[in-house]
Amino acid sequence: MKLSVYLPTGFAYDFAHLDDPAATFEVVAALARAADDGRWHSVYVADHFLTFPPSPSFVFECWTTLAALARETKRVRIGPMVTGNGYRNPALQAKMASTLDGISGGRFTFGIGSGWYEEDYRAYGYPFGTAGERLEQLGESLQIIRSMLTDPTTSFRGKHYSVEAAINEPKGVQSPHIPILIAGGGEKVTLRLVAQYGDACNVHESPDGLRRKYGLIDEHCAAVGRNPDEIWRTSTTYLAIADTDDEARAKVPAWAPAVFPGDVGEYGLVGTPDTIRDRLAAYKNAGVQELLVSFNDNTNPQAIRDFSAAFLA
């Protein structure tokens, strides 16, 4: 099982104590370099415009941050976890992804989801719609994006989007194409989209929940005639280390239930080093191939180095 770092961009008030934009970005860059120097597989950043809940605290935009991190790092893969489909035209997103793959030398993973944070949409003037509408839009976008990453030209006319003879060159470095990761755990629609169009998935669940939802992906693959082994299985967890499990659980933030189902303190990387080793094994046994780690001490590069030394050596 590969381990990756979920870098802060400000969404969870990560930079509330900072007031210099340039110095604040250097914090993010230092974290990425710490991961690049270790044995981490990837670094990812969230795609949001406002903190949760909204405040004047700094939040960096996802795609421009990734472009900078592509040049700050040499080895780790980079990507959004995940880009909000409704924030940008899908043809433009395909072009942006192709450009980022070139900038990074073929290290880009194109993570995308239907979007969920209504405050972002309202503040920036995007229609939020219903969950069903956002999933319809995601389905159309995935068809456009996949074609633009693989085909000479793309024409598509749908309910929400249309493109005509769109050319996307260069398409990036990776062969056969930049991998598309689809995030979300919706059992009837999202996981079916994974089976239809995804090269990878990201599901927030406990190990037991992941085992069940990965099984549903397998069922959707069978329904659409796809080999389920083609889909890279990822999940995201929260990390808080302490001398006792209770002390670690006390570090879990109040916002965690909005992101992680149930009590992440019961199944996440929350506890003593021994507890964390046991829980890493549980994720691996559930079928996770790549686990994204969101650090409690998330602006400290040394925390990334220490974890790498203790658990990735």
Secondary structure, DSSP 4 states (H G I P E B T S, - for coil): -EEEEEE--STTSTTTT---HHHHHHHHHHHHHHHHHTT--EEEE---SS-SS--SS----HHHHHHHHHHH-SSSEEEES-EEGGGS-HHHHHHHHHHHHHHTTS-B-EEEE----HHHHHHHT-----HHHHHHHHHHHHHHHHHHHHSSSEEEE-SS-EEEEE---S--SSSS-PPEEEE---TTTHHHHHHHH-SEEEE---HHHHHHHHHHHHHHHHHHT--GGGSEEEEEEEEEE-SSHHHHHTTS-TTHHHHSSS-HHHHSEEESHHHHHHHHHHHHHTT-SEEEEEESSTT-HHHHHHHHHHH--
